[in-house]
Amino acid sequence: MNHLTIQEQTIIRQIQGETNKKNIDNISRTDAYFSYFKKNPDIIWSFLASMVSRNGGWNMCDLEGSIFPHLLTAKTRKQLFLTYERANWLIFNDVFPQLLLYQYSTKMKRPMFHLLPYFHVSAFIQKEWNRYWRENDKKRLTTALIINEQNVIQTPVIEHPIYKKKVFHSMIFSFQDWLHFSCVLFPTCGGEVYGASVNGFKTLSKRIDLGKRLASILFHPRLFPHFFEFAEKTPHTGSRYDYEQYFKLKTVRKTPILRTSFPVIEHNQRTHDDWSMQRIVFPSWLYFPARHRHPIHLTDWYLSKSNQLQLLLSVQKVLELKKWK
């Protein structure tokens, strides 16, 4: 740090402070990504991050909703919450300094990406920011950020021995994967739901592919204004009621809001390994376009999934009754 100018040292401190302040919980992260996008609309990844982060919040709150407490033990639910929370936190901690440094660069009208190493980001994404500054290829930067963030969570979350054993190899996770409950949804104020799902969440390439598919849906010229309107008009609370309130079929709130359900978790990161020094970046990640094998309009699908869950709960209750007889 000694050879940096006072201005550069100040920028690093300000970025670290801002990142820590916004990386409190799922609500603060979602809002930070969206505010950033409104100030820097060329960095379209930040809108994708905000909409995917909303889904993270909904998934967390589902754990304390009307169904999962009957299907999963409190211990399993806590473990699932901590998994979502850890992945959320790690991604934000990695990417928000990158976004803020780009914002400083635009203000100062010169690239400041030589400061990226002070935030322990991968060599891969450092090159990509410099390239974006020169070429202004939004699509490429979006894909590069998707690749980077999925790699960031691969070792500390997906392959972490505790998460691996208690979450990704658990019965409920396989079941969720199989039923495509792990679906990312983009709602509209007109009560429609679009999105895509992944089965094989543990596989890095499948998550990267999902990210690319989601970006192509979110920024579809016809659909984007509707998603943006939803994000602008609907404060993120973590409850699925955020978008179910717009459904034609009126519904009651079945999941609580996040800040009344979960505590703020203190995180730390002891090691900062550069994933791009240990893993190959497959050309298919960067150059293969997103291909949709399934419909992206999911309103009916969503309603039938909700019914399946209700059915599952009824079966569970019947089995429990029989057990007590």
C-alpha positions as CSV (number, residue, x, y, z in Angstrom):
1,M,0.0,0.0,0.0
2,N,2.9,2.4,0.7
3,H,3.7,3.0,-3.0
4,L,0.1,4.1,-3.7
5,T,-0.9,7.7,-3.8
6,I,-3.0,9.1,-0.9
7,Q,-5.9,9.4,-3.3
8,E,-5.6,5.7,-4.2
9,Q,-5.3,4.6,-0.5
10,T,-8.4,6.7,0.2
11,I,-10.4,5.0,-2.6
12,I,-9.4,1.6,-1.3
13,R,-10.6,2.4,2.2
14,Q,-13.8,4.0,1.0
15,I,-14.6,1.0,-1.2
16,Q,-13.9,-1.4,1.7
17,G,-16.1,0.6,4.0
18,E,-18.9,0.8,1.5
19,T,-18.8,-2.9,0.8
20,N,-18.9,-3.9,4.5
21,K,-21.8,-1.5,5.1
22,K,-23.9,-3.0,2.3
23,N,-22.9,-6.6,2.9
24,I,-25.1,-7.0,6.0
25,D,-27.9,-9.3,4.8
26,N,-29.8,-10.4,1.7
27,I,-32.0,-7.2,1.8
28,S,-29.1,-4.7,1.9
29,R,-27.2,-6.6,-0.9
30,T,-30.2,-6.8,-3.2
31,D,-30.9,-3.0,-2.7
32,A,-27.2,-2.2,-3.2
33,Y,-27.0,-4.1,-6.6
34,F,-30.2,-2.4,-7.8
35,S,-29.1,1.2,-6.7
36,Y,-25.8,0.6,-8.4
37,F,-27.5,-0.5,-11.7
38,K,-29.7,2.7,-11.7
39,K,-26.5,4.8,-11.4
40,N,-24.5,2.7,-13.8
41,P,-27.0,1.2,-16.3
42,D,-24.2,0.0,-18.6
43,I,-23.2,-2.6,-16.0
44,I,-26.2,-4.8,-16.7
45,W,-24.8,-7.6,-14.5
46,S,-25.7,-5.6,-11.4
47,F,-29.5,-5.8,-12.3
48,L,-29.2,-9.5,-12.8
49,A,-27.4,-9.8,-9.4
50,S,-30.2,-7.8,-7.7
51,M,-32.9,-10.0,-9.2
52,V,-31.1,-13.3,-8.4
53,S,-30.4,-11.9,-4.9
54,R,-34.2,-11.4,-4.5
55,N,-34.6,-15.1,-5.2
56,G,-32.0,-15.9,-2.6
57,G,-34.1,-14.0,-0.1
58,W,-37.3,-15.7,-1.1
59,N,-35.6,-19.1,-0.8
60,M,-34.4,-18.2,2.7
61,C,-37.8,-17.0,3.8
62,D,-39.5,-20.2,2.4
63,L,-37.6,-22.1,5.1
64,E,-39.8,-20.3,7.7
65,G,-43.0,-20.3,5.6
66,S,-46.1,-22.3,5.8
67,I,-44.6,-25.5,4.3
68,F,-41.0,-26.2,5.0
69,P,-41.1,-26.2,8.8
70,H,-43.4,-29.2,8.4
71,L,-41.1,-31.0,6.1
72,L,-37.6,-30.1,7.4
73,T,-36.1,-30.1,10.9
74,A,-35.1,-26.7,12.4
75,K,-31.5,-27.9,12.2
76,T,-31.7,-28.6,8.4
77,R,-33.5,-25.3,7.8
78,K,-30.8,-23.4,9.6
79,Q,-28.1,-25.2,7.6
80,L,-29.8,-24.3,4.3
81,F,-30.2,-20.7,5.4
82,L,-26.5,-20.5,6.3
83,T,-25.6,-22.0,2.9
84,Y,-27.6,-19.4,1.0
85,E,-26.3,-16.6,3.3
86,R,-22.6,-17.7,2.9
87,A,-22.8,-17.8,-0.9
88,N,-24.6,-14.5,-1.0
89,W,-22.0,-12.8,1.3
90,L,-19.0,-14.2,-0.6
91,I,-20.2,-13.1,-4.0
92,F,-21.0,-9.6,-2.7
93,N,-17.7,-9.3,-0.9
94,D,-15.9,-10.2,-4.1
95,V,-17.9,-8.3,-6.7
96,F,-19.0,-5.0,-5.0
97,P,-15.5,-3.6,-4.8
98,Q,-15.1,-4.3,-8.5
99,L,-18.3,-2.4,-9.3
100,L,-17.3,0.5,-7.1
101,L,-13.9,0.7,-8.6
102,Y,-15.5,0.9,-12.1
103,Q,-17.7,3.7,-10.8
104,Y,-14.6,5.6,-9.6
105,S,-12.9,5.0,-13.0
106,T,-15.9,6.5,-14.9
107,K,-15.8,9.6,-12.5
108,M,-12.1,10.0,-13.0
109,K,-12.3,9.2,-16.7
110,R,-9.4,6.8,-16.4
111,P,-9.2,3.1,-15.5
112,M,-8.4,2.4,-11.9
113,F,-8.3,-1.4,-12.2
114,H,-4.6,-1.6,-11.1
115,L,-6.2,-1.3,-7.6
116,L,-8.3,-4.5,-8.1
117,P,-5.5,-6.8,-6.6
118,Y,-6.0,-5.0,-3.2
119,F,-9.5,-6.6,-3.1
120,H,-8.2,-10.1,-3.8
121,V,-10.2,-10.6,-7.0
122,S,-9.2,-13.2,-9.6
123,A,-6.7,-12.4,-12.3
124,F,-9.4,-13.6,-14.7
125,I,-11.8,-10.8,-13.8
126,Q,-9.1,-8.1,-13.6
127,K,-8.3,-8.8,-17.3
128,E,-12.0,-8.6,-18.1
129,W,-12.5,-5.2,-16.6
130,N,-9.5,-3.8,-18.5
131,R,-10.9,-5.3,-21.6
132,Y,-14.4,-3.8,-21.0
133,W,-12.8,-0.4,-20.5
134,R,-11.2,-0.7,-24.0
135,E,-14.0,-2.5,-25.9
136,N,-17.2,-1.7,-24.0
137,D,-18.6,-5.2,-24.7
138,K,-21.5,-5.4,-22.2
139,K,-22.5,-8.9,-23.0
140,R,-18.9,-10.2,-22.6
141,L,-18.5,-8.4,-19.2
142,T,-21.8,-9.8,-18.0
143,T,-20.8,-13.4,-18.9
144,A,-17.3,-12.9,-17.3
145,L,-18.9,-11.7,-14.1
146,I,-21.3,-14.7,-14.1
147,I,-18.2,-17.0,-14.6
148,N,-16.2,-15.3,-11.9
149,E,-18.9,-15.3,-9.2
150,Q,-19.9,-18.9,-9.7
151,N,-16.2,-19.9,-9.4
152,V,-15.8,-17.7,-6.3
153,I,-18.4,-19.9,-4.4
154,Q,-17.3,-23.3,-5.8
155,T,-14.6,-24.1,-3.3
156,P,-15.7,-22.3,-0.2
157,V,-19.4,-23.3,-0.4
158,I,-20.2,-26.0,-2.9
159,E,-17.1,-28.1,-2.1
160,H,-16.9,-27.2,1.5
161,P,-16.9,-30.4,3.6
162,I,-19.7,-29.3,5.9
163,Y,-22.0,-27.8,3.3
164,K,-21.3,-30.8,1.0
165,K,-22.3,-33.3,3.6
166,K,-25.1,-31.5,5.3
167,V,-26.7,-29.7,2.4
168,F,-25.6,-30.8,-1.1
169,H,-25.6,-34.5,-0.4
170,S,-28.7,-34.3,1.7
171,M,-32.0,-35.9,0.8
172,I,-33.9,-32.6,0.6
173,F,-31.3,-31.1,-1.8
174,S,-31.5,-34.0,-4.2
175,F,-35.2,-33.8,-4.0
176,Q,-35.3,-30.1,-4.6
177,D,-32.9,-30.4,-7.5
178,W,-35.0,-33.2,-9.1
179,L,-38.3,-31.2,-8.8
180,H,-36.6,-28.0,-10.1
181,F,-37.6,-26.1,-7.0
182,S,-34.2,-24.4,-7.4
183,C,-35.7,-22.1,-10.0
184,V,-34.8,-18.4,-10.4
185,L,-37.9,-16.3,-11.0
186,F,-38.4,-12.9,-12.5
187,P,-41.9,-11.5,-11.7
188,T,-43.8,-8.6,-13.3
189,C,-46.4,-6.2,-11.8
190,G,-48.9,-7.8,-14.2
191,G,-48.8,-11.0,-12.2
192,E,-46.6,-13.0,-14.7
193,V,-43.6,-15.0,-13.8
194,Y,-40.6,-15.7,-16.1
195,G,-37.4,-17.6,-15.3
196,A,-35.3,-20.7,-15.6
197,S,-34.3,-23.6,-13.4
198,V,-31.2,-25.7,-12.8
199,N,-30.9,-29.3,-11.9
200,G,-27.3,-30.1,-11.1
201,F,-26.8,-27.0,-9.0
202,K,-23.5,-28.5,-7.7
203,T,-22.0,-28.5,-11.2
204,L,-20.1,-25.3,-11.9
205,S,-20.8,-25.3,-15.7
206,K,-24.5,-25.8,-15.1
207,R,-24.7,-22.8,-12.8
208,I,-22.8,-20.7,-15.3
209,D,-25.2,-21.8,-18.1
210,L,-28.1,-20.9,-15.8
211,G,-26.6,-17.4,-15.3
212,K,-26.3,-16.9,-19.0
213,R,-29.9,-18.1,-19.6
214,L,-31.2,-15.8,-16.9
215,A,-29.3,-12.8,-18.4
216,S,-30.9,-13.5,-21.8
217,I,-34.4,-13.5,-20.2
218,L,-33.9,-10.5,-18.0
219,F,-32.5,-8.3,-20.8
220,H,-34.9,-9.5,-23.5
221,P,-36.0,-6.1,-25.1
222,R,-39.7,-6.9,-24.7
223,L,-39.5,-8.2,-21.1
224,F,-36.8,-5.9,-19.5
225,P,-39.1,-2.9,-18.9
226,H,-41.6,-5.2,-17.0
227,F,-38.9,-6.6,-14.7
228,F,-37.4,-3.2,-14.1
229,E,-40.9,-1.8,-13.2
230,F,-41.3,-4.7,-10.7
231,A,-37.9,-4.0,-9.1
232,E,-38.5,-0.3,-9.0
233,K,-42.0,-0.6,-7.5
234,T,-41.6,-3.5,-5.1
235,P,-39.5,-3.2,-2.0
236,H,-37.6,-6.5,-1.4
237,T,-38.7,-8.0,1.9
238,G,-37.7,-11.7,1.3
239,S,-41.4,-12.9,1.4
240,R,-42.7,-14.5,-1.7
241,Y,-45.7,-12.2,-1.2
242,D,-43.5,-9.5,-2.9
243,Y,-44.6,-10.9,-6.2
244,E,-47.6,-13.1,-5.3
245,Q,-49.5,-9.9,-4.4
246,Y,-49.7,-9.2,-8.2
247,F,-51.2,-12.5,-9.1
248,K,-54.7,-12.6,-10.7
249,L,-55.7,-15.2,-8.2
250,K,-55.5,-13.4,-4.9
251,T,-53.4,-15.1,-2.3
252,V,-52.4,-14.6,1.4
253,R,-48.9,-14.2,2.7
254,K,-47.4,-17.6,3.2
255,T,-43.8,-16.7,4.0
256,P,-42.5,-14.2,6.5
257,I,-40.3,-11.2,5.8
258,L,-36.6,-11.8,6.1
259,R,-35.6,-9.3,8.8
260,T,-38.1,-10.7,11.3
261,S,-37.1,-14.3,10.6
262,F,-33.3,-14.4,10.5
263,P,-30.4,-12.8,12.5
264,V,-27.6,-10.9,10.9
265,I,-24.7,-13.4,10.5
266,E,-21.1,-12.3,11.1
267,H,-18.9,-13.6,8.3
268,N,-15.1,-13.7,7.8
269,Q,-12.8,-14.8,5.1
270,R,-9.5,-16.1,6.2
271,T,-8.1,-17.2,2.8
272,H,-8.3,-15.4,-0.6
273,D,-7.4,-18.0,-3.2
274,D,-7.5,-16.9,-6.8
275,W,-9.7,-19.6,-8.4
276,S,-8.4,-18.7,-11.9
277,M,-4.9,-19.9,-11.0
278,Q,-6.3,-23.3,-10.1
279,R,-9.1,-23.9,-12.6
280,I,-9.3,-23.7,-16.4
281,V,-11.7,-21.2,-17.9
282,F,-13.5,-23.3,-20.5
283,P,-14.1,-21.5,-23.8
284,S,-17.7,-22.7,-23.8
285,W,-18.3,-20.6,-20.6
286,L,-17.3,-17.4,-22.4
287,Y,-18.3,-18.0,-26.0
288,F,-21.3,-20.4,-26.1
289,P,-24.6,-18.4,-26.1
290,A,-27.4,-19.3,-23.7
291,R,-29.8,-22.0,-25.0
292,H,-33.3,-22.4,-23.6
293,R,-34.5,-25.9,-23.6
294,H,-37.6,-25.1,-21.6
295,P,-40.3,-22.4,-21.8
296,I,-39.3,-19.2,-20.0
297,H,-42.8,-18.1,-19.2
298,L,-43.4,-19.9,-15.8
299,T,-46.7,-18.5,-14.4
300,D,-48.6,-21.8,-14.7
301,W,-45.6,-23.8,-13.8
302,Y,-45.1,-21.8,-10.6
303,L,-48.7,-22.3,-9.6
304,S,-48.5,-26.0,-10.2
305,K,-45.3,-26.2,-8.2
306,S,-47.0,-24.5,-5.3
307,N,-49.8,-27.0,-5.5
308,Q,-47.2,-29.9,-5.6
309,L,-45.7,-28.5,-2.4
310,Q,-49.1,-28.3,-0.7
311,L,-49.8,-31.9,-1.8
312,L,-46.5,-33.0,-0.4
313,L,-47.4,-31.3,2.9
314,S,-50.8,-33.1,3.0
315,V,-49.1,-36.5,2.3
316,Q,-46.6,-35.8,5.1
317,K,-49.5,-34.9,7.5
318,V,-51.4,-38.1,6.6
319,L,-48.3,-40.2,7.2
320,E,-47.7,-38.5,10.6
321,L,-51.3,-39.1,11.6
322,K,-51.0,-42.8,10.7
323,K,-47.8,-43.0,12.7
324,W,-49.6,-41.8,15.8
325,K,-52.6,-44.1,15.4
